[in-house]
Amino acid sequence: MLTKICTRCGGTYNAARGCPCRKDRQRHKEYDMTRRNPDAASVYHGREWARLVKMAKARFFGCDVYEFALTGRAVPIRGGSIVHHIVEVEEDMTKAFDISNLALVSRSNHLKIHARYNRGEDDKKRLQAILASATARLAAM
């Protein structure tokens, strides 16, 4: 079986089948059109967002901020990464393009973050404070 490395997510995939992350693109497109707030969706489709994603990856040295917050270790992300808004766009649109409101996380940790956000407002505020502190510490390294 011939495998390739995906230029988009960094993962390996069977060359005959294509990378699974390409299927995610269609899923995200449908999500934007049917479920996401139109104002929030517009944030993720501009040049400024693309520039901020690159800046966030460089700022955190490709390391997972959530992992750093929990363990204190700078762990490089393998595979795909997501630039996460600490204070969500729906919550405060003015922080959508604020680099200090962004955290680079792995896909699995992004799901964990949102699971904790959904537990309640207290958990959400506590985790937001932890992530904000971790981003400042990791960026200062």
C-alpha positions in Angstrom: 0.0 0.0 0.0 1.4 3.3 -1.1 1.0 6.1 1.5 1.4 9.8 1.2 1.7 12.7 3.7 -1.1 15.2 3.4 0.0 18.8 2.8 -3.1 20.1 4.5 -3.2 18.1 7.8 0.2 16.5 8.0 -1.3 13.0 8.5 -0.5 9.9 6.4 -3.1 8.4 4.1 -3.6 5.6 1.5 -2.8 7.2 -1.8 -5.6 5.3 -3.6 -8.3 6.6 -1.2 -7.2 10.2 -0.5 -6.8 11.9 2.8 -9.8 11.8 5.2 -9.3 15.5 6.0 -10.5 16.4 2.5 -13.9 14.9 3.4 -13.9 17.2 6.4 -13.8 20.2 4.1 -17.3 19.3 2.7 -18.6 18.7 6.2 -17.4 22.1 7.3 -18.9 23.8 4.3 -22.3 22.3 5.1 -21.9 23.3 8.7 -21.2 26.9 7.7 -24.2 27.0 5.4 -26.8 25.3 7.7 -25.8 25.7 11.4 -23.2 28.4 12.1 -24.0 32.0 12.7 -23.4 33.9 9.4 -21.4 36.6 11.2 -19.2 34.0 12.8 -18.8 32.1 9.6 -17.5 35.3 7.8 -14.6 35.5 10.2 -13.1 32.2 9.0 -13.2 32.9 5.3 -11.0 36.0 5.0 -7.4 36.8 4.4 -7.0 38.2 7.9 -8.0 34.9 9.5 -5.6 33.0 7.2 -2.8 35.4 8.3 -3.7 35.0 12.0 -3.7 31.2 11.7 -0.1 31.3 10.4 0.9 33.8 13.2 -0.7 31.6 15.9 1.2 28.5 14.6 4.4 30.4 14.7 3.6 32.1 18.1 3.1 28.7 19.8 5.9 26.9 18.0 3.4 24.3 16.7 2.7 23.2 20.3 -0.7 22.4 21.9 -1.7 25.2 24.3 -4.3 23.0 26.1 -1.7 20.3 26.7 0.7 23.0 28.0 -2.0 24.4 30.3 -2.6 20.9 31.8 0.9 19.5 32.0 3.3 22.4 31.7 5.0 20.7 28.8 5.2 22.1 25.3 4.0 19.1 23.2 4.2 19.5 19.4 1.0 18.8 17.6 1.1 15.8 15.3 -1.4 15.7 12.4 -4.0 18.5 12.2 -4.2 21.5 14.4 -6.9 24.0 15.0 -6.7 27.7 16.0 -9.3 28.0 18.8 -10.9 31.3 20.0 -10.6 31.3 23.7 -13.6 33.7 24.0 -15.8 32.4 21.2 -16.8 34.6 18.3 -20.5 34.3 19.1 -19.7 35.6 22.6 -17.6 38.6 21.7 -17.1 39.5 18.0 -14.5 42.2 18.9 -12.0 39.5 19.9 -12.4 37.5 16.6 -9.1 38.8 15.2 -7.2 39.4 18.5 -4.1 37.2 18.5 -4.1 37.1 22.3 -7.5 35.4 22.1 -6.3 32.5 20.0 -4.9 29.2 21.1 -3.3 26.4 18.9 -4.7 23.0 19.9 -5.0 19.5 18.5 -8.3 18.3 17.1 -8.9 16.0 20.0 -8.2 18.7 22.5 -10.4 21.1 20.7 -13.3 18.7 21.2 -12.4 18.4 24.9 -12.3 22.2 25.2 -15.8 22.5 23.8 -17.1 19.7 25.9 -15.9 21.6 29.0 -17.4 24.9 27.6 -20.8 23.1 27.3 -20.8 21.9 30.9 -21.7 25.3 32.2 -20.8 29.0 32.4 -18.5 28.5 35.4 -16.5 25.7 33.8 -16.3 27.8 30.6 -15.0 30.9 32.4 -12.5 28.9 34.4 -11.1 27.2 31.3 -10.9 30.4 29.4 -8.8 31.9 32.2 -6.5 28.9 32.2 -6.1 29.0 28.4 -5.5 32.8 28.4 -2.7 32.3 31.0 -1.2 29.4 29.1 -1.1 31.3 25.8 0.7 34.2 27.4 3.2 31.9 29.1 3.9 29.8 26.0 4.2 32.8 23.7 6.7 34.4 26.1 9.0 31.3 25.9 
